[in-house]
Amino acid sequence: MPFFDTHTHSEFSPDSKATVEGLVLRARECCAGGIAITDHLDLDAPRNPGLFEFSIAEQQRKIEEKARQVFPGGECKVLKGIEIGLQPESISHSRDFISGFSFDQITASIHFVDGEDPYYGNYYEGKDFRHSYGRALELIYQTAREFGDFDIIGHFDYVARYAPYKVRDIRYSDFPDELDAILRFLAQEGKALEINTKTYDMHGDHLQTLDTNILKRFKELGGEFVTLGSDSHSADRLMDKFGKFAAVCIECGFPYLTYFEKRKPQLYRP
């Protein structure tokens, strides 16, 4: 069964080198089962409040247009998505911004923690890894519960990507309570946990790893849905490392992977 990449970025994301057309053409080259184009909507971004806003109507028009041109027979699903960056102060704004639009998939992610983007490094100053990572995980749970209207939690371990510590992975043994809160909520609400393969690239001198105990615990708590997302900001990264992480999912008790169409989970066997 061809893979579904549920996390990609096009020209509607300011940090993306890819275009809608380039992603769709690359999906054809890869014989993908489908892709979801999930551009950034991070309202009230701390350094530039309007940077991560875009026209949803224009994005969806272009997705539909390129899908028809490249896959006139519907051979590959090109799905309309969005990645909403959650902050406590922007939840109402985000909810209003997307009202009136229909999506196949909504991914909820944390990019900013207490007004700081970990990417720039300032967030970690004066904190140890337990404080930095634990606070981000608490915020994922808090904002996910409050926002509610999403299908997938994206890159739950983003906060560790650019960290300066010796401990550069989110391990279940370090944060069992914080992770259990997130995983139990996802399981109870029928939402998906994303394995974001971009996270497991080299970042500086460290190759971040996925703690499989987190996946196994999600299964124990009744979790059903796991997605694979490349988080590609260039078309050549589409479905990067999917074979490797599909095998990890199977080993952890998830024989099926998930994508969303019209906000409904669809299972497929990798």
Buried (B, 14 or more C-beta within 10 A) or exposed (E): EBBBBBBBBBBBBBEBBBBBBBBBBBBEEBEBBBBBBBBBBBBBBBEEEEBBBBEBEEBBEBBEEBBEEBBEEEBBBBBBBBBBBBBEEBBEEBBEBBEEEEBBBBBBBBBBBEEBBBBEEEBBEEBEBEEBBBBBBBBBBBBBEEBEBBBBBBBBBBBBBBBEBEBBBBBBEBBEEBBBBBBBBBBEEEBBBBBBBBBBBEBEEBEBEBBEBBBBBBBEBEBBBBBBBBBBBBBEBBBBBBEEBBEBBBEBEBEBBBBBBEEEBBEBEB
